[in-house]
Amino acid sequence: MSEKPQQGIADTWRKKIEMIGIDLKGLEQDDESEERIKLKTTLINQNLINELDKIGLQLINIKATFGGKLIVLLEPKVLT
C-alpha cells in the first residue's frame, strides 16, 4: 500500500497563485506559523494584492531582498 504524502499549506495554494499571474519564484510554509506562507516573487502591486484577497489570502507583510526579490507573507483569511 502506498500512502499519499500529506500536502503542506503552501502546496494547496500554489495552483491558485499561479493562475493569478504572479511570477512565482518560491512558495513555502512560514517557520513561525503553520498557517502562513512565504511567497517569493519579483513584482507585487495593488492589483495582485486584490487578486490574492479574492482567492482567500490575506497580506501580512512584504520584505525586499538585496537580490531584487520580494518575500510576501500571506495567511488564509478567516471567514466569520
Residue, then its C-alpha position, 0 to 999 in steps of 0.5 A: m500500500s502506498e500512502k499519499p504524502q500529506q500536502g503542506i499549506a503552501d502546496t494547496w495554494r500554489k495552483k491558485i497563485e499561479m493562475i493569478g499571474i504572479d511570477l512565482k519564484g518560491l512558495e513555502q510554509d512560514d517557520e513561525s506559523e503553520e498557517r502562513i506562507k512565504l511567497k517569493t516573487t519579483l513584482i507585487n502591486q495593488n492589483l495582485i494584492n486584490e487578486l490574492d484577497k479574492i482567492g482567500l489570502q490575506l497580506i501580512n507583510i512584504k520584505a525586499t531582498f538585496g537580490g531584487k526579490l520580494i518575500v510576501l507573507l500571506e495567511p488564509k483569511v478567516l471567514t466569520 
